Amino acid sequence: MKTNLLEKPTLSSRIKSARKQADITQEELAQTLNLSKQQVWNYEHDKSQPSPDQLLLIADTCKVDPGWLLSGRGNPF
């Protein structure tokens, strides 16, 4: 399922959109970040926020711009 990355205003929704756009499951992202699937779910549902290092790894894994992931400004790619 493809999502429109430009319509996601919050960090949590941008993380989820980027992951889905990259066709990566929560479990796969969790393995990349060395976290539990629950922690990724928490990031995507605004229950907690990733560290700066984790944000960079999420951006790299999902092939999106880290600045966009953090702020929502600019081009996601």
N, C-alpha and C positions, 0 to 999 in steps of 0.2 A: 504494500500500500504506500503510495507516494503522498507526502504532505507538503503543504505550502510553507516553506520556512519563513517567508517574509510576514506571515500573519501571526507570529507567536511573540507576545509582548513580555512574558516573564522568563526568567532564567530556567525555571523548571520546565516550562513548556518548550523552550528552545532546546533544552537537552533532549527531551522526548522526541521532538520533531527531527532533530539532527540524527538521533539514533535510528529512527524509523526510515528516514531518507537514505541512510547508509545501509539499510536492511540488516541491522544488527539487533539481536534479541537483548533483553535486559541481562540475561544470564551470560551472554558473550561479552557484553560491556563490563559486567561485574568481574569476569575472569581477567579481562585486560587490566582493570583497575586494581585487581587483587582485593576485591570487596565481595560482600554477599549480594545476591540478587535483591534482597530486601533494602539494602542501602541505596542501590540504583533506583528502586521504586521510590524511596524516600526523596531522592533528588528530583525525580520527575513529578512528585506530588507536593513539592514545597514543604516537606517535613524536615529537611536538612539541606545544607549546601555543601558542595564539594570544595575541597581545599584548592588553592591556586594551582598546585601541581596536578591535581586530579582534573581540573578544568582544562589544562593544557593537553593532558592525555586524552580526555573526551574529545576535544576539538581535533586532535591529530587522528584519533581512531575513526571519527565520523567524517573526517575530511572537510571540516568547516573552519572558518576564521575564528581564532580564539577571542579576538576583540568583539566580533559579532555575538559569539556565544555569551560573553559576559554582559554586553551592553544592549544588544539588539540593534545596534546602529551599523550602517554600512551593508556591504554585500556579504552573505554567509559563506561565499566560496572564495 
